[in-house]
């Protein structure tokens, strides 16, 4: 699993945190709501409860819309396209709102 703390940015190509090649940010709005959102040129889309294939991710419309953590069910999968042009999926595992922590599983395919 990959863990992010509030304010972190994650590089989905390397799983590195805050390394100048970030694709995903986890942040808090002024009202205390937590969000996860694509960063830079990366894009995402919610795909449901089953892990998607690279073909699935390549064929759906990906967007740069933030997702409110409170609205994401544990186990939900998302397709993404990284800033480096790689497709992948991430699965929401858990969110500890009080601690500002988000835990996910993820897979980035090597071929763009």
N, C-alpha and C positions, 0 to 999 in steps of 0.2 A: 504493500500500500504506500501511497504518497500522502503526506500530511502538509497542510498549509495553515499558517497562522494569519489572522487578520492583518492585512497590509502586505502580505507576500505576493510575489509574482513568480509564476512557474514557467520554465522552458519545457514544453511537452516533448521536444526532441531529445533532451538529455536528462530530464527530471531535475534539473538544477534550479535552485531558488535564487532569484535576484541576480542573474548573471548577464544581463544586458541583451538577452535573446528571448525574452519572456513572451508567452502566448496566452497566459491565463492570469487574471488577477482576482484576489479575494479581498473584499473591502467592506467597510461599514459606511452607510449613509448617515446623515445628521440625525435622523430619527431613530437610530440604533438598529435598523434592518441590515442584515448581511446579504451580500451579493457576490456572485462569481460571474466574471465576464471575460470575453476574449480581449486580448490586448494586441496592439499593433495591427498587423494585417491578418491575424488569425480569425477563424470563424467557427461557429458551433451550431448544433441543432440537437434537440432532444429527440431520441428515437424509441424510447420505451423500456420494457423490462427484459428484452433479450439482447445478447451481444451482437452488434452489427458486423457485417463483413466489410472488407475494403470496397467491394462493389456497392454495398448499401450506402456507405459514406460518400462515395464518388457520385452517386446518382441523386442524392437529396439536396435541397436548397439549404445551404449553410448561411448563418447570419452573424452579425456582431452585436446581438442583443444581450444585455445582462439578464441573469436569472436570479430571482430572489431565493435564497437558501430555504426559507420557510415553506416554499412551494415545491421543493424538490424532494420526492420520496426516496428513501433509502433503497438502493438497488436500481435506480433509474440510469439508463445509458444515454450518453451523448456521443455523436460523431463530431470530429473536429478536423480542421485543416490548419497546420502550423504555419508560422511565418516563413519557414523554410520549404513549404510545399508538400509536407508529408501528412497523410491521413492517419487517423487513429480513433480510438474510442476511450472514453473515461466513464467510470461507473461511480456514482455517489455511494459511499459506504456509510458514513456517519458525519453529522455536524454537531459539534458541541458549542452551541451558541454562546453560553455564558463565558466559556474560555476563548471564544473566537477561533475555533479550530475546525478545519474541514479535512476529512479523510476520504481518499479515492483510490480506486484501482485504475490502471490505465495501460494502454498498448498503443504504441506508435509504429506504423508499418514503415520499413526502411525505404521502399520505393515510392517516389511521388506519384 
